[in-house]
């Protein structure tokens, strides 16, 4: 019923740009905090950036000034604009929807999209 589908990943040279998209169905993202996470081989999944239901955005220190998260509630879609990409940005990028109601958190995850930064 609930699906988060990421797209836009691929191979890019260092210094290049990509824009990832996360299209949601089964939920209305305006009611959720949305986030992008990434996982490199041999490492745990880590937060890249989040945007609240009110539109406040924050990113990890490693991507601040380079990555921008945004949302289009009318399209039920979240984006991650990635500029000045570095090889260390190489990872599978996952979309997350989060909401806490009555003290119980609820999370949904996408299948991930591969981003490879290499010359």
N, C-alpha and C positions, 0 to 999 in steps of 0.2 A: 504494500500500500504506500508506504513512505519511501521515496527514492531521492537521493542526491547524486547527480551525475556530473562529474568533472570533465572538462575538455580544455583544449588549448595547449597541452604540454607538447614537448618535442625537443629536438636538438638545436642548440643555439650556441654561438661563439661567445667567449668572454667579452663583456661590455655590451652585449645585445639585450634585447627585450622580448618578453612574452606576456600575454594576458591570458590568465586562466579564468574559466567560467564554471560556475556551479549552479545547475538548474535543478530546482526542487519541485517535487510533486508529492501530494498527500499531506503536506503541511503548508501553512502560509507563513513565509519567513518573517513577515513583519512582527510576529509574535515571539521571535527567537533571537538570541544572540548567535551570530554566525561567525565561524572561524575557519582559518586555513592552518593546517598542520603539515609537517613534512617528516619523512623518515628516510634516512640514508642507510645503506647496507651496514649491518652490525651495530646500529644505533637505535635508541628509543625514539618514538614519535615525539616531536616537540612542537610547541606553538610557534606559528609564524606571525599571525595577526588576527585580531577579532574586531567585530563591529557589533554594537549593541542594537537592541530594537529601537532605541532612540537615536541611533546614528552616530554615536561616539565610537571612534576608532582608536586602536592602539596596536603597536607592533613590537616584536622582539627587538632588542638592541642591535642584533646582527643584521637586521634588514631595514631599520629606520633610515629614512632618507632615500631609500631605493625602491621599496615596495609600498603599494597603496592598496588597501582593501576598500571596497565600496559595495553598495547594494542598490538594486533596482527592484523595489517591492512590487511595482506594477508588472514586471516580468518574472517575479518570484526567483530572481537570480542574484548571486553574489559573484563578485569579480576580485581578482588579484592581479594588479598591474605590477610587473616585475621589470625593473630597469637596472642597468649597470650590473648585469649578472656576472657572478663569479663561479669558478669551478666548485667551490664549496657549497654552492646552492643546489648542486645536483642531488636529487631525492625524488621520492614519490610524494606528491602533494595531495592531501586529503581535505575535503570539505566537511565541516561539522556544523550541526544545528543543535543548540542547547537551550533548554528552558527548565526552570525549577518552579514547581507548583506544589503547594501544601508541604513544603520541605523536602520533596522528592525530586531529584534531578532527572531529566530526560535528555538523552543524546541520540542523534542519528549521524551516520557516517556514510560518505560516498566510497566508491571503489578505488579511487586514486587515479592520478595521471602522472606519468613520468616526465620529469624535467631533467635534461642532461645539458650541462654547460661544458663545452670542450672545444678546443681549437683543432 
